[in-house]
Amino acid sequence: MLRKPRNARTDRLSDWKFFIQIYLVCFNNRLFEQITPNSKQIMGLMMWPCAMSMWFLYMSQQGLRFHDVILAYNKWADGYHGFTIEQLTTFVSTGQCI
């Protein structure tokens, strides 16, 4: 909202950098699919533990260890380990964005 609207006569929606990036991504995906037919499933299985470990690492840097956050269903409330519910919500939201 802070940028000016584009000039339809001079500003383009795409450029050569964009096309090269798309070409390289599609080319890499085709090569990976030739090697393994279920590449999307394998990629998901590789990304899931990485994402979860990064979330737990971020939470430990905020002062909540693995054993503090795992299975903390009804304990996750205002005052949990000295944090307010707003702080806990911010930690979870930020950790999910990493």
Secondary structure as GFF3:
##gff-version 3
##sequence-region A 1 98
A	DSSP	alpha_helix	16	35	.	.	.	ID=ss1
A	DSSP	alpha_helix	39	61	.	.	.	ID=ss2
A	DSSP	alpha_helix	66	69	.	.	.	ID=ss3
A	DSSP	alpha_helix	85	97	.	.	.	ID=ss4
###
